[in-house]
Amino acid sequence: MNYQVRPSAVAGMFYPGAGDTLAVEVERLIAGATPAEVARAPKLLVVPHAGYVYSGPIAAQAYALLARWRDRFRRVVLLGPAHRLAIRGLALPSVAAFETPLGRVAIDRTALAQLRGLEQVSVNDAVHAKEHSLEVQLPFLQRALDPFTLVPLVVGAATATQVAEVLERLWGGEETLIVISTDLSHYLPYAEARATDRRTVERILQLDPDLDHDQACGATALGGALLAARAHGLAPRLLDLRNSGDTAGDRSRVVGYCALAFEPRDNTVSDRDEEDAEDDAGLGAALLSRARNAIARALDLPTGDEPHHPVLECAGATFVTLRRGGELRGCIGTLSAQRELADDVRRHALAAAFRDPRFEPLRVEEFAQLEIEVSLLDVAMPLAAGSEAEAHAALRPGVDGVLLEWRGRSATFLPQVWEQLPRPREFLAALKHKAGLPADFWAEDLRLSRYRVRKFVQPGMAA
């Protein structure tokens, strides 16, 4: 058989050229990731495509998610931007396989046939020959998945709608994983890049496909994927957001990287959903027991068991809220991950019990009646709003925790506050009051960010 193969073009440059060395490097990057708690198998990943020393740790955050479902995915639809040759539309290769130092990946010829008749799709081996945006993803996929076939598409001058049309034909079922390869901003100073990339990611999380190539070099492919995600009801989750200044480069001119996973929004209950609910309950029990025991030790009271959960060893951000007789008794936390989750929840339990300036330190006789609530926070992302009216329209009551910042003043409300303040106008007014600002205050440099939480509650042990 005359086996036509597209050989690796950037092995030894973007990633190690020797198979053994490459395998060890990819395994090291994946093992060093801290995969998020994802309820269902991701349908779509967004990953960066620079050299592994720069973007490998960020890409690994997405690929680490696949371990749980490595035997499910049998086909990968991989899209990335054209860097070396200008093309119109989307380009497929004519070869039978792509090769890396880890071996060959067969092209899914049956899937390619599904694209016949689409005028935006052509065959162009020249554009694939030296393109790195697709190739750098293959070693990760080869180590993260069992054997799979590949549908590689280089994206040139096209519209997001044209890309979405291609993805619709290739969507498939649970056997198909879609991977979008893109970096974010290029060659901005470190602080400017961080702000720019956070705004871009906020738009991605809102499934806004109107992105340009200054925001993301793979904006066209990404925009099409966001249209498809909307149509199929996928929920985005940010896994990592950094730049080359955080990994291996200097900070004068950096390139931004993000990793995201998109999973189905499915309200039906399956066996896997039940397992996920059990896992969430296990994490809640582990967090709550550590919070209660930390307070008990400080009061010289007996402590209980502390069940283990693997997530406790990952960095995390918590708020601990204490109530007695339904009344607030203390609330302390942080918005960003600064330490291992087990340590974070213990510290905030102690601070809420004994160092909340609004309350006297907790007394021994109150302990048995103490309700403990632990909120586990996702990463806070900027809320794009040019006016207070836009902020009201963008806020999601009951869902968003909100952080307000203005010239050294700051305040936050957890999503639970929506229960007392269900309307965006009164919610935001109260948040401004908490920050020491008038209820009608607004300024161009006022910053709002939002985050989501998972809440776990343990009632008091005695009435």
C-alpha positions as CSV (number, residue, x, y, z in Angstrom):
1,M,0.0,0.0,0.0
2,N,1.3,3.5,-0.8
3,Y,0.7,5.1,2.5
4,Q,0.7,8.9,2.0
5,V,1.8,10.6,5.2
6,R,2.2,14.2,6.2
7,P,5.5,14.0,8.3
8,S,6.0,16.1,11.4
9,A,7.2,19.6,10.5
10,V,8.0,21.2,13.9
11,A,9.3,18.3,15.9
12,G,12.5,19.3,17.6
13,M,11.4,23.0,17.5
14,F,8.0,23.3,19.1
15,Y,8.3,20.1,21.0
16,P,10.9,17.3,21.5
17,G,11.9,15.5,18.3
18,A,12.7,12.1,19.9
19,G,9.7,9.9,20.6
20,D,10.8,8.7,24.1
21,T,11.6,12.3,25.1
22,L,8.4,13.6,23.7
23,A,6.3,11.0,25.5
24,V,7.9,11.8,28.8
25,E,7.4,15.6,28.3
26,V,3.7,15.2,27.4
27,E,3.1,12.9,30.4
28,R,4.9,15.4,32.6
29,L,2.8,18.3,31.4
30,I,-0.5,16.4,31.8
31,A,0.5,15.0,35.2
32,G,1.3,18.6,36.4
33,A,-2.2,19.9,35.4
34,T,-4.9,20.4,37.9
35,P,-8.0,19.3,35.9
36,A,-11.3,21.0,36.8
37,E,-14.3,19.2,38.1
38,V,-16.3,18.6,34.9
39,A,-19.6,16.9,35.2
40,R,-19.8,15.5,31.6
41,A,-17.3,14.6,28.9
42,P,-16.3,17.8,27.1
43,K,-17.5,18.0,23.5
44,L,-15.1,20.8,22.5
45,L,-11.8,22.0,23.8
46,V,-10.0,25.3,23.1
47,V,-6.2,25.1,23.5
48,P,-3.1,27.1,22.6
49,H,-0.4,26.1,20.0
50,A,2.9,27.7,20.9
51,G,6.1,25.7,21.8
52,Y,5.5,23.4,24.7
53,V,7.9,25.4,26.9
54,Y,5.5,28.4,26.5
55,S,2.0,27.1,26.2
56,G,2.3,23.4,27.1
57,P,1.2,23.8,30.7
58,I,-1.9,25.6,29.6
59,A,-2.8,23.1,26.9
60,A,-2.3,20.3,29.4
61,Q,-5.1,21.7,31.6
62,A,-7.5,20.8,28.8
63,Y,-6.0,17.5,27.8
64,A,-5.9,16.3,31.4
65,L,-9.7,16.3,31.4
66,L,-9.8,13.5,28.9
67,A,-8.4,10.8,31.1
68,R,-11.8,9.9,32.4
69,W,-13.2,9.5,28.9
70,R,-10.1,8.4,27.0
71,D,-11.8,5.3,25.5
72,R,-14.9,7.2,24.4
73,F,-13.5,9.5,21.8
74,R,-12.7,7.7,18.5
75,R,-12.5,10.8,16.2
76,V,-11.0,14.3,16.7
77,V,-12.0,17.2,14.5
78,L,-9.1,19.6,14.8
79,L,-9.2,23.2,13.5
80,G,-6.4,25.8,13.6
81,P,-5.4,29.0,11.8
82,A,-3.1,29.2,8.8
83,H,0.2,30.8,9.7
84,R,2.4,30.3,6.6
85,L,0.1,30.4,3.5
86,A,-2.9,32.6,2.9
87,I,-5.9,30.6,1.9
88,R,-9.6,31.0,1.3
89,G,-12.0,28.9,3.3
90,L,-10.9,25.8,5.1
91,A,-8.3,23.3,3.9
92,L,-8.2,19.5,4.2
93,P,-5.2,17.4,3.4
94,S,-5.2,14.6,0.8
95,V,-2.9,12.3,2.7
96,A,-3.9,9.2,4.6
97,A,-2.2,10.0,7.9
98,F,-0.3,12.6,10.0
99,E,2.8,11.6,11.7
100,T,4.6,12.7,14.9
101,P,7.5,11.1,16.8
102,L,4.8,9.2,18.7
103,G,3.5,7.5,15.6
104,R,0.8,8.0,12.9
105,V,-2.7,9.2,13.2
106,A,-5.1,8.1,10.4
107,I,-7.2,10.6,8.6
108,D,-10.9,9.8,8.8
109,R,-11.8,9.6,5.1
110,T,-15.4,8.8,5.8
111,A,-15.8,12.1,7.8
112,L,-14.1,14.0,5.0
113,A,-16.7,12.8,2.6
114,Q,-19.4,14.5,4.7
115,L,-17.9,17.8,3.6
116,R,-18.5,17.4,-0.1
117,G,-20.4,20.1,-1.7
118,L,-19.3,22.8,0.8
119,E,-17.8,25.6,-1.3
120,Q,-15.7,26.9,1.6
121,V,-13.8,23.5,1.9
122,S,-11.0,22.6,-0.4
123,V,-8.0,20.2,-0.4
124,N,-4.6,21.8,0.0
125,D,-1.6,19.8,1.1
126,A,0.7,22.8,0.8
127,V,-1.0,24.8,3.6
128,H,-0.8,21.7,5.9
129,A,2.8,20.9,5.1
130,K,4.5,23.3,7.6
131,E,1.5,24.4,9.7
132,H,2.2,24.0,13.4
133,S,-1.2,25.0,14.9
134,L,-2.6,21.5,14.3
135,E,0.6,19.5,14.6
136,V,1.4,20.6,18.2
137,Q,-1.9,19.2,19.4
138,L,-1.3,15.7,18.1
139,P,1.2,14.5,20.7
140,F,-1.1,15.6,23.5
141,L,-4.0,13.8,21.8
142,Q,-1.9,10.7,21.2
143,R,-1.1,10.4,24.9
144,A,-4.5,11.5,26.3
145,L,-6.7,9.2,24.1
146,D,-6.9,5.7,22.9
147,P,-6.4,5.3,19.1
148,F,-8.5,7.8,17.2
149,T,-8.9,9.1,13.6
150,L,-8.4,12.7,12.7
151,V,-10.2,15.4,10.7
152,P,-7.6,18.2,10.3
153,L,-8.8,21.6,9.0
154,V,-6.6,24.7,8.5
155,V,-8.8,27.8,8.6
156,G,-8.0,30.8,6.4
157,A,-10.3,33.6,5.1
158,A,-13.7,32.5,6.1
159,T,-16.7,33.5,8.2
160,A,-17.6,32.1,11.5
161,T,-20.9,30.9,9.9
162,Q,-18.9,28.9,7.3
163,V,-16.9,27.3,10.0
164,A,-20.0,26.5,12.0
165,E,-21.5,24.9,8.9
166,V,-18.5,22.6,8.6
167,L,-18.6,21.7,12.3
168,E,-22.3,20.9,12.1
169,R,-21.6,18.2,9.4
170,L,-18.8,16.8,11.5
171,W,-20.5,17.1,14.9
172,G,-21.3,13.4,15.3
173,G,-22.1,11.8,18.7
174,E,-20.2,11.1,21.9
175,E,-17.4,9.5,19.8
176,T,-16.3,12.9,18.3
177,L,-14.2,15.5,20.1
178,I,-13.7,18.9,18.6
179,V,-10.5,20.8,19.3
180,I,-9.9,24.5,18.4
181,S,-6.3,25.6,18.4
182,T,-5.7,29.3,19.1
183,D,-3.5,31.7,21.0
184,L,-4.8,35.0,22.3
185,S,-3.1,38.4,22.1
186,H,0.4,38.7,20.6
187,Y,3.4,40.8,21.7
188,L,1.7,43.1,24.2
189,P,3.4,44.1,27.4
190,Y,2.5,41.7,30.2
191,A,0.0,43.8,32.1
192,E,-1.8,45.0,29.0
193,A,-1.9,41.4,27.6
194,R,-3.5,40.1,30.9
195,A,-6.2,42.7,30.7
196,T,-6.8,42.2,27.0
197,D,-7.0,38.4,27.3
198,R,-9.3,38.5,30.2
199,R,-11.8,40.6,28.2
200,T,-11.5,38.2,25.3
201,V,-12.1,35.2,27.5
202,E,-15.1,36.8,29.0
203,R,-16.6,37.1,25.5
204,I,-15.8,33.5,24.8
205,L,-17.6,32.5,28.0
206,Q,-20.6,34.4,26.8
207,L,-20.4,32.5,23.5
208,D,-19.8,35.7,21.7
209,P,-18.5,34.8,18.2
210,D,-17.6,38.3,17.2
211,L,-13.8,38.0,17.8
212,D,-11.0,39.5,15.7
213,H,-7.5,38.2,15.1
214,D,-5.9,40.7,17.4
215,Q,-7.8,39.0,20.2
216,A,-7.1,35.5,19.0
217,C,-5.1,34.3,16.1
218,G,-7.6,31.5,15.6
219,A,-10.6,33.8,15.9
220,T,-12.3,32.5,12.8
221,A,-12.3,28.9,13.9
222,L,-13.1,29.9,17.4
223,G,-16.0,32.1,16.3
224,G,-17.5,29.2,14.3
225,A,-17.1,26.9,17.3
226,L,-18.9,29.4,19.5
227,L,-21.8,29.5,17.1
228,A,-22.0,25.7,17.1
229,A,-21.7,25.7,20.9
230,R,-24.7,28.0,21.1
231,A,-26.7,25.8,18.7
232,H,-26.0,22.6,20.7
233,G,-26.4,24.1,24.1
234,L,-22.8,23.7,25.3
235,A,-21.6,25.3,28.5
236,P,-18.1,26.8,28.5
237,R,-15.7,26.5,31.4
238,L,-12.4,28.3,31.7
239,L,-9.6,26.0,32.7
240,D,-6.5,28.2,32.5
241,L,-5.6,31.7,31.4
242,R,-1.9,32.7,31.3
243,N,0.7,34.1,28.9
244,S,4.3,33.4,27.9
245,G,5.5,35.8,30.7
246,D,4.0,33.4,33.2
247,T,5.8,30.3,31.8
248,A,9.1,30.8,30.0
249,G,9.3,34.2,28.3
250,D,10.1,37.7,29.4
251,R,7.3,40.1,30.1
252,S,8.1,42.9,27.7
253,R,6.3,41.2,24.8
254,V,4.1,38.2,25.6
255,V,1.6,35.9,23.8
256,G,-1.6,35.0,25.6
257,Y,-2.9,31.5,26.1
258,C,-6.2,30.0,27.3
259,A,-7.7,26.5,27.8
260,L,-11.4,26.0,27.9
261,A,-13.8,23.0,27.8
262,F,-17.3,23.0,26.6
263,E,-19.7,20.4,27.9
264,P,-23.3,19.6,27.1
265,R,-26.0,21.3,29.2
266,D,-28.2,18.2,29.8
267,N,-30.9,18.2,32.4
268,T,-31.6,14.5,32.2
269,V,-30.3,12.2,34.9
270,S,-27.9,9.4,33.8
271,D,-25.7,7.0,35.7
272,R,-22.7,9.3,35.1
273,D,-24.7,12.3,36.5
274,E,-25.4,10.2,39.7
275,E,-21.7,9.5,40.0
276,D,-20.9,13.2,39.6
277,A,-23.5,14.1,42.2
278,E,-21.9,11.6,44.6
279,D,-18.5,13.0,43.9
280,D,-19.8,16.6,44.6
281,A,-21.3,15.3,47.9
282,G,-17.9,13.7,48.7
283,L,-16.1,17.0,48.1
284,G,-18.7,18.9,50.2
285,A,-18.3,16.5,53.1
286,A,-14.5,16.8,52.9
287,L,-14.6,20.6,53.0
288,L,-17.3,20.9,55.6
289,S,-15.6,18.5,58.0
290,R,-12.3,20.4,57.8
291,A,-14.0,23.7,58.4
292,R,-15.9,22.4,61.4
293,N,-12.9,20.6,62.9
294,A,-10.7,23.7,62.5
295,I,-13.1,25.7,64.6
296,A,-13.5,22.9,67.1
297,R,-9.8,22.6,67.7
298,A,-9.5,26.4,68.3
299,L,-12.2,26.0,70.9
300,D,-10.5,22.9,72.4
301,L,-13.5,20.7,71.5
302,P,-13.6,17.2,70.1
303,T,-13.2,16.8,66.3
304,G,-14.7,14.3,63.9
305,D,-13.5,12.4,60.8
306,E,-12.2,14.2,57.8
307,P,-12.9,12.2,54.6
308,H,-10.3,12.5,51.8
309,H,-11.0,13.9,48.4
310,P,-8.3,14.3,45.7
311,V,-9.4,17.9,44.9
312,L,-8.3,19.0,48.3
313,E,-4.7,18.9,47.2
314,C,-5.3,21.3,44.3
315,A,-5.2,25.1,44.7
316,G,-8.6,26.6,45.3
317,A,-10.6,29.6,46.6
318,T,-13.3,29.4,49.2
319,F,-15.6,31.5,51.3
320,V,-16.8,30.1,54.7
321,T,-20.1,31.5,56.0
322,L,-21.3,30.8,59.6
323,R,-24.9,31.2,60.8
324,R,-26.5,30.6,64.1
325,G,-30.3,30.5,64.4
326,G,-30.5,31.6,60.8
327,E,-28.5,34.8,61.5
328,L,-25.1,35.5,60.0
329,R,-22.3,34.9,62.5
330,G,-19.3,35.4,60.2
331,C,-18.1,35.2,56.6
332,I,-14.6,35.3,55.3
333,G,-13.0,34.1,52.0
334,T,-10.9,34.9,49.0
335,L,-11.7,35.2,45.3
336,S,-8.5,33.7,43.9
337,A,-6.7,30.4,44.6
338,Q,-3.7,31.0,46.8
339,R,-3.1,27.7,48.5
340,E,-4.3,24.1,48.6
341,L,-8.0,23.8,49.1
342,A,-7.8,21.9,52.4
343,D,-5.6,24.7,53.9
344,D,-7.8,27.4,52.4
345,V,-11.0,26.2,53.9
346,R,-9.5,25.7,57.3
347,R,-8.0,29.2,57.3
348,H,-11.3,30.8,56.3
349,A,-13.3,28.8,58.8
350,L,-11.1,30.2,61.6
351,A,-11.2,33.7,60.2
352,A,-15.0,33.6,59.9
353,A,-15.3,32.3,63.5
354,F,-12.8,34.5,65.3
355,R,-11.7,37.4,63.1
356,D,-14.7,38.8,61.2
357,P,-14.6,42.4,62.4
358,R,-18.4,42.6,62.4
359,F,-18.8,40.0,65.2
360,E,-17.4,39.0,68.5
361,P,-15.2,35.9,68.4
362,L,-17.3,32.7,68.5
363,R,-17.9,31.2,71.9
364,V,-17.8,27.5,72.9
365,E,-21.5,27.5,73.8
366,E,-22.4,28.6,70.2
367,F,-20.5,25.8,68.4
368,A,-23.2,23.0,68.5
369,Q,-25.7,25.4,66.9
370,L,-23.4,26.6,64.2
371,E,-24.5,26.1,60.5
372,I,-21.4,26.1,58.3
373,E,-21.5,26.9,54.6
374,V,-18.5,26.5,52.2
375,S,-18.6,28.2,48.8
376,L,-16.1,26.9,46.3
377,L,-15.3,29.6,43.7
378,D,-14.5,29.4,40.0
379,V,-12.1,32.0,38.5
380,A,-13.5,35.5,38.5
381,M,-13.7,37.0,35.0
382,P,-14.3,40.6,33.9
383,L,-17.9,41.6,33.1
384,A,-17.9,43.8,30.0
385,A,-20.2,46.7,30.8
386,G,-19.8,50.3,29.6
387,S,-22.7,51.6,31.7
388,E,-24.8,50.6,34.7
389,A,-27.7,49.7,32.4
390,E,-25.4,47.3,30.5
391,A,-24.3,45.8,33.8
392,H,-27.8,45.2,34.9
393,A,-28.6,43.5,31.6
394,A,-25.5,41.3,31.7
395,L,-25.8,40.1,35.3
396,R,-27.4,36.6,35.9
397,P,-29.5,36.6,39.0
398,G,-29.0,33.6,41.2
399,V,-25.9,32.6,39.2
400,D,-23.3,35.3,39.4
401,G,-21.1,36.2,42.3
402,V,-19.9,39.7,41.6
403,L,-16.7,41.6,42.5
404,L,-16.7,45.4,42.3
405,E,-13.4,47.3,42.2
406,W,-12.8,51.1,42.0
407,R,-9.6,53.0,42.9
408,G,-8.7,50.8,45.9
409,R,-12.2,50.2,47.0
410,S,-13.7,46.7,46.5
411,A,-16.6,44.5,47.6
412,T,-18.1,41.2,46.6
413,F,-21.4,39.4,46.9
414,L,-21.7,35.6,46.6
415,P,-24.5,34.3,44.4
416,Q,-26.4,33.5,47.6
417,V,-27.1,37.2,48.1
418,W,-29.5,37.1,45.1
419,E,-31.9,35.4,47.5
420,Q,-32.2,38.7,49.4
421,L,-31.7,41.0,46.5
422,P,-33.2,39.4,43.4
423,R,-33.1,42.4,41.1
424,P,-29.9,43.4,39.4
425,R,-30.4,47.1,40.2
426,E,-30.8,46.6,43.9
427,F,-28.1,43.9,44.0
428,L,-25.6,46.3,42.4
429,A,-26.7,49.2,44.6
430,A,-26.1,47.2,47.7
431,L,-22.7,46.0,46.4
432,K,-21.7,49.6,45.8
433,H,-22.8,50.5,49.3
434,K,-20.7,47.7,50.7
435,A,-17.7,49.2,48.9
436,G,-18.4,52.6,50.5
437,L,-19.9,54.1,47.3
438,P,-23.2,55.8,46.7
439,A,-26.0,53.6,45.2
440,D,-26.1,55.7,42.0
441,F,-22.3,55.8,41.6
442,W,-20.8,54.9,38.2
443,A,-17.4,55.6,36.6
444,E,-15.7,54.6,33.4
445,D,-12.9,52.9,35.4
446,L,-15.2,51.0,37.7
447,R,-14.5,47.3,37.2
448,L,-17.0,44.4,37.7
449,S,-16.1,40.7,37.6
450,R,-18.2,37.7,38.0
451,Y,-17.7,34.2,39.2
452,R,-19.7,31.0,39.9
453,V,-19.7,28.9,43.1
454,R,-20.6,25.5,44.3
455,K,-22.2,25.7,47.8
456,F,-22.1,23.0,50.5
457,V,-24.0,23.4,53.8
458,Q,-23.8,21.5,57.1
459,P,-26.5,22.4,59.7
460,G,-25.8,22.8,63.3
461,M,-25.6,19.7,65.4
462,A,-28.1,20.9,68.0
463,A,-31.1,23.1,68.0
